[in-house]
């Protein structure tokens, strides 16, 4: 059973002319970077370019890099090196692009370097290498643009940048402060995606619940009315579209409470992706994160009273500078009590330019490893218990892939690529993007098995 859809564009338009210039694309990093790649690809196709699936067939290769942590930077540098070896004509963009000197020091033969969400600069660099050859009145793209995800789901980016200053993060220096898109623009894009067959909208940004604060929640036109550029208002309007709506990267500000009734009513999915990062007040303070873990547990309990079906996903960091054994034990206790549905955990890794680098009390790598394994074992048991509670229940799933072994699906509690799956073994009479009601027959610590 495949667990990942092959990359590539989804389009119903005619193929560009065979003599059109061809661009290869390597997209690394988070879904926000993926959206940047989609915007660049959409612009290129609108100008008549073909998208090459391999290095050999490309006239130039664009590498959209990640620069969040040092290991991601190295992965990006390695990808640039591979593209240079395989093709020789490479343009670099994305978050690592802010370190142009480092890129050119390691790879002096790159043709151009641009930073994150600098779409015009990327396209201009491509024009310099391979000028477009097209007729814009003939070479058209779908109104929803080109995407790198399967046809039935799409990422909906609502803002750029971030106003937070977490000590372990350099995103504001890479992508700037919060810049929200007007609600009307976001909703029109969402409507185009749904009209094109998208069944699930994954709302993303660096800080989704801060949406609109930079615009002072200004109103914009949507259909026949004015809609505020505000988290709740956007969720309410998205809930009127005929698609699943999933919320990612939601900081637990007080006004997040307002969207829980929308989930209970079935207007948006009962799913919140909240990056808690830790539970120890001293560690959270060092991280420059909200440090009220007791109140957070109370709020989680309140949310579940309103919406019992709510699933919570989060990420945590172990081995942060200054994290003591007591801090870590508190984290495990909190995790057991919170009973989060889906959890990811990272060993702390220094990031060039992050304020956390100056915090004393570095944790040894072997201690980080030991804590990571204990954390994952603790959460694995929580996840196993929660998933086994679903055995015998009928649930809604969306089909992601089908092959001769059966169908790979997801429940409303699972986001693509990062959460679990629902397997329909032997079920080949369904198609990707379809919604079905199934009965859960088996569970392990991460996934479900079901039958129609």
C-alpha positions in Angstrom: 0.0 0.0 0.0 1.4 3.3 -1.0 1.7 5.9 1.8 2.5 8.9 -0.3 1.1 10.3 -3.6 3.7 10.9 -6.4 4.6 14.6 -6.8 3.3 16.5 -9.8 0.8 19.0 -11.0 -2.9 18.4 -11.2 -4.5 20.1 -14.3 -7.1 19.6 -16.9 -5.7 22.1 -19.3 -4.1 21.2 -22.6 -0.3 20.5 -22.6 1.9 23.4 -23.4 3.7 23.4 -26.8 6.6 20.9 -27.1 9.1 23.7 -27.7 8.2 25.5 -24.5 11.1 25.9 -22.0 11.1 23.4 -19.1 11.6 24.0 -15.4 12.5 21.4 -12.9 11.3 22.0 -9.3 12.6 20.7 -5.9 10.4 21.8 -3.0 11.7 21.2 0.5 10.4 22.2 4.0 6.9 22.8 5.4 3.5 23.1 3.8 3.9 26.9 3.8 6.9 26.5 1.5 4.9 24.1 -0.6 2.3 26.8 -1.2 5.1 29.1 -2.3 6.2 26.5 -4.8 2.7 26.2 -6.1 2.4 29.9 -6.6 5.7 30.0 -8.6 4.6 27.0 -10.7 1.2 28.6 -11.4 2.9 31.8 -12.6 5.3 29.8 -14.8 2.6 27.7 -16.4 0.6 30.9 -17.1 3.6 32.1 -19.0 3.8 28.9 -21.1 6.6 27.0 -19.3 6.5 23.2 -19.0 7.3 21.6 -15.6 9.9 18.9 -16.0 9.6 15.8 -13.7 13.3 15.1 -13.8 16.7 16.8 -14.0 17.5 15.7 -17.5 14.5 17.3 -19.2 14.8 20.6 -17.5 16.3 23.8 -18.9 16.8 25.1 -15.4 16.1 23.7 -11.9 14.6 25.7 -9.0 15.3 24.5 -5.5 12.9 25.9 -2.8 14.9 25.5 0.4 14.2 25.2 4.1 16.3 27.1 6.6 14.5 26.5 9.9 17.0 24.3 11.7 20.6 23.4 10.9 19.8 19.9 9.7 17.2 21.3 7.3 19.7 23.8 6.0 22.2 21.0 5.3 19.5 19.0 3.5 18.8 22.1 1.3 22.5 22.5 0.6 22.7 18.9 -0.4 19.7 19.2 -2.7 21.3 22.2 -4.4 24.5 20.2 -4.9 22.5 17.3 -6.4 20.7 19.6 -8.8 23.9 21.2 -9.9 25.5 17.8 -10.4 22.5 16.4 -12.3 21.5 19.5 -14.3 24.0 22.3 -13.8 21.6 25.3 -14.1 20.1 26.0 -10.6 18.2 28.8 -9.1 17.8 28.9 -5.3 14.8 30.3 -3.4 13.1 29.9 0.0 14.1 30.4 3.6 17.8 29.4 3.2 18.0 32.1 0.5 18.5 34.7 3.2 22.0 33.1 3.7 23.1 33.8 0.1 26.7 34.1 1.1 26.7 30.6 2.7 25.0 29.1 -0.4 27.4 30.7 -2.8 30.4 29.8 -0.7 29.4 26.1 -0.9 27.8 26.2 -4.4 29.4 29.1 -6.3 27.8 28.0 -9.6 24.2 28.7 -8.7 22.6 31.1 -11.1 20.5 33.2 -8.6 19.5 33.2 -5.0 16.2 34.7 -3.6 14.6 34.6 -0.2 11.2 33.3 1.0 8.0 34.2 -0.8 9.9 36.4 -3.4 7.8 35.0 -6.3 8.6 37.8 -8.7 12.3 37.6 -8.1 12.3 33.8 -8.8 10.3 34.2 -12.0 12.5 37.0 -13.1 15.6 34.9 -12.6 14.0 32.1 -14.6 13.3 34.6 -17.4 17.0 35.5 -17.4 18.0 31.9 -18.0 15.3 30.7 -20.2 13.0 33.4 -21.5 9.3 32.5 -21.9 7.9 31.5 -25.3 4.2 31.7 -25.2 1.0 33.4 -26.1 -0.8 34.4 -22.8 -4.1 34.3 -24.6 -3.7 30.7 -25.5 -1.5 29.0 -22.8 -3.9 29.0 -19.8 -3.9 27.4 -16.4 -6.8 26.4 -14.2 -8.3 29.2 -12.2 -7.3 27.4 -8.9 -3.7 27.4 -10.1 -1.3 24.4 -10.1 -0.7 22.3 -7.0 1.8 19.8 -5.7 -0.8 18.0 -3.6 -3.3 15.3 -4.8 -6.4 16.8 -6.4 -8.7 16.2 -3.4 -6.9 18.3 -0.8 -5.1 21.6 -0.8 -3.2 23.9 1.6 -4.8 27.3 2.1 -2.2 29.8 3.3 -3.8 32.7 5.0 -0.8 34.8 6.1 3.0 35.1 6.0 5.4 35.8 8.8 5.0 35.8 12.6 4.9 38.4 15.4 6.1 35.9 18.1 9.7 35.8 19.1 10.2 32.2 20.4 13.8 31.8 21.4 14.4 28.7 19.4 12.9 30.0 16.1 14.2 32.3 13.4 11.1 32.4 11.2 10.5 36.2 11.8 14.0 36.9 10.5 13.4 34.6 7.5 9.8 35.6 6.6 9.2 38.8 8.5 6.3 39.9 10.8 2.7 38.8 10.3 1.2 39.8 7.0 -2.4 38.5 6.7 -4.3 38.2 3.4 -7.7 39.9 3.3 -10.5 37.5 4.1 -12.2 38.1 0.8 -9.0 37.0 -1.1 -8.6 33.8 1.0 -12.3 32.9 0.6 -12.2 33.4 -3.2 -9.2 31.1 -3.4 -10.9 28.5 -1.2 -14.0 28.7 -3.4 -12.0 28.2 -6.6 -10.3 25.2 -5.0 -13.6 23.6 -4.0 -15.1 24.3 -7.4 -12.1 22.5 -8.9 -12.8 19.3 -6.9 -10.9 19.9 -3.6 -12.6 18.0 -0.8 -10.3 19.1 2.1 -8.8 22.6 2.8 -5.8 22.6 5.2 -5.6 26.1 6.6 -2.0 27.0 7.3 0.2 30.0 8.3 2.9 30.6 10.9 0.4 31.7 13.5 -3.1 30.9 12.3 -5.0 32.2 15.3 -3.3 35.6 15.0 -4.8 36.0 11.6 -5.9 39.6 10.8 -4.3 41.3 13.9 -1.9 43.2 11.6 -4.8 44.4 9.5 -6.8 45.4 12.6 -9.4 42.8 11.5 -10.4 45.0 8.5 -13.4 44.0 6.5 -13.2 42.9 2.9 -15.9 41.9 0.4 -16.9 38.3 0.0 -19.9 37.5 -2.2 -22.6 40.0 -1.2 -21.3 41.0 2.3 -18.4 42.3 4.3 -16.3 39.8 6.3 -13.7 40.7 8.9 -10.2 39.5 8.5 -10.3 37.5 11.8 -9.8 33.9 12.8 -13.3 33.1 13.8 -15.0 34.9 10.9 -12.8 33.1 8.4 -13.5 29.8 10.0 -17.2 30.5 10.0 -17.2 31.4 6.3 -15.0 28.5 5.3 -17.4 26.2 7.1 -20.1 27.2 4.5 -18.1 25.6 1.7 -18.6 22.0 0.7 -15.3 20.7 2.0 -13.5 19.5 5.1 -11.7 22.4 6.8 -8.7 21.6 8.9 -6.9 24.1 11.1 -3.1 24.0 11.5 -0.6 25.9 13.7 -3.1 27.4 16.0 -1.6 29.2 19.0 -4.0 28.8 22.0 -5.0 32.4 22.4 -8.3 33.0 24.3 -10.3 33.6 21.2 -9.6 30.1 19.9 -12.4 29.0 22.2 -14.9 30.7 19.8 -14.2 28.1 17.0 -14.9 25.0 19.2 -18.7 25.3 18.7 -18.2 25.5 15.0 -16.5 22.1 15.3 -19.3 20.7 17.5 -21.8 21.8 14.8 -19.8 20.0 12.1 -19.0 23.2 10.1 -15.2 22.7 10.4 -13.3 19.5 11.3 -13.0 18.8 15.1 -9.2 19.1 14.8 -6.7 21.6 16.3 -3.0 21.6 15.6 -1.5 23.5 18.5 2.3 23.7 19.0 2.5 23.5 22.8 6.3 22.7 22.7 6.6 21.9 26.4 4.7 21.9 29.8 7.3 23.0 32.3 6.8 26.7 33.2 10.6 27.3 33.4 11.3 25.7 30.0 8.3 27.6 28.4 9.6 30.8 29.8 13.1 30.2 28.3 11.3 29.4 25.0 9.4 32.7 25.3 6.1 30.7 25.1 2.9 31.0 27.1 3.7 29.2 30.4 0.3 28.4 32.0 0.1 24.6 31.5 -2.5 24.2 34.3 -4.9 26.6 32.5 -4.2 24.9 29.2 -5.4 21.6 30.7 -8.5 23.3 31.9 -9.2 24.7 28.5 -8.6 21.4 26.8 -11.2 19.8 29.2 -13.6 22.7 28.4 -13.1 22.2 24.6 -13.9 18.5 24.9 -17.0 19.2 26.9 -18.3 21.3 24.0 -16.9 19.1 21.3 -16.3 15.5 22.5 -15.0 14.5 19.0 -12.2 17.0 19.1 -8.8 15.7 18.2 -5.7 17.7 19.3 -2.3 17.4 17.6 0.8 19.1 18.9 4.6 19.1 18.7 7.1 19.2 21.6 10.8 19.8 22.0 12.9 17.8 24.5 16.5 18.6 25.6 16.0 22.4 25.4 18.8 24.2 27.1 18.3 24.2 30.9 15.7 21.4 30.8 16.1 19.4 34.0 15.0 15.9 34.9 12.2 17.5 36.9 11.1 19.6 33.9 11.0 16.5 31.7 9.0 14.5 34.3 6.5 17.3 34.5 6.2 17.2 30.7 5.4 13.4 30.8 2.8 14.0 33.6 1.2 16.7 31.5 1.2 14.6 28.4 -0.5 11.7 30.2 -3.2 14.0 31.6 -3.7 16.0 28.4 -4.3 12.8 26.3 -3.5 14.4 23.0 -4.5 12.4 19.9 -1.5 13.0 17.7 1.9 14.2 18.9 5.3 14.8 17.3 8.5 15.3 19.3 11.9 16.8 18.3 15.2 16.7 20.0 16.4 20.3 20.5 18.8 21.4 17.8 20.6 24.7 17.8 19.6 27.0 15.0 22.1 29.7 13.7 20.8 33.1 14.8 18.3 31.8 17.4 18.3 33.5 20.9 18.2 30.1 22.5 21.8 29.5 21.6 22.8 31.8 24.4 20.9 30.0 27.1 23.1 28.1 29.5 22.7 24.4 30.5 23.1 22.6 27.2 21.6 19.0 27.4 23.9 16.2 26.3 22.9 14.4 23.1 22.6 11.0 24.9 20.2 12.6 27.4 18.1 14.1 24.6 17.9 10.7 23.0 16.8 9.0 26.2 14.2 11.6 26.9 12.9 11.5 23.3 12.4 7.7 23.5 10.6 8.0 26.9 8.4 10.7 25.6 7.4 8.7 22.5 6.7 5.6 24.6 4.5 7.6 26.9 2.5 9.2 24.0 2.4 5.8 22.1 0.4 4.3 25.0 -1.9 7.3 25.1 -2.5 7.0 21.3 -3.1 3.3 21.5 -5.8 3.7 24.1 -7.5 6.5 22.2 -7.5 4.6 18.9 -8.8 1.4 20.5 -11.8 3.3 21.8 -12.8 3.7 18.1 -13.0 0.0 17.4 -16.6 -0.9 16.5 -17.5 2.7 15.7 -18.7 4.0 12.3 -16.6 7.0 11.1 -16.2 9.2 8.1 -13.0 8.9 6.0 -11.6 10.5 2.9 -9.8 8.2 0.4 -6.2 9.2 -0.4 -5.0 6.4 -2.5 -6.2 3.1 -4.0 -4.2 0.2 -5.4 -4.7 -3.5 -5.9 -4.3 -4.1 -2.1 -7.0 -1.8 -1.1 -7.6 1.9 -0.1 -5.5 4.2 2.1 -7.8 6.7 3.9 -7.8 9.2 6.6 -10.4 10.1 9.3 -11.4 13.6 10.2 -8.9 13.4 13.1 -5.9 12.9 10.7 -4.1 15.4 8.5 -2.2 14.1 5.4 1.5 13.1 5.7 1.8 13.8 9.5 -1.0 11.8 11.2 -2.3 8.3 11.0 -4.2 6.4 8.3 -7.3 4.3 8.0 -6.7 1.1 5.9 -9.5 -0.5 3.9 -7.8 -3.8 3.0 -9.1 -5.4 -0.2 -11.4 -2.4 -0.9 -10.6 -1.4 -4.5 -14.1 -0.1 -5.5 -13.5 3.4 -4.2 -11.6 6.4 -5.6 -9.2 9.0 -4.3 -11.1 12.0 -2.9 -14.3 10.1 -2.1 -15.9 10.3 1.4 -17.2 7.1 2.9 -18.7 5.9 6.1 -16.7 2.9 7.4 -16.7 0.7 10.5 -13.5 0.4 12.5 -12.4 -3.2 13.1 -8.9 -2.9 14.4 -6.4 -0.4 15.8 -2.8 -0.2 16.8 -0.9 2.8 18.4 -1.0 4.9 15.2 -3.5 3.6 12.6 -7.0 2.2 12.1 -8.3 -0.7 10.0 -11.9 -0.6 8.8 -14.4 -2.0 6.4 -17.4 -0.6 4.4 
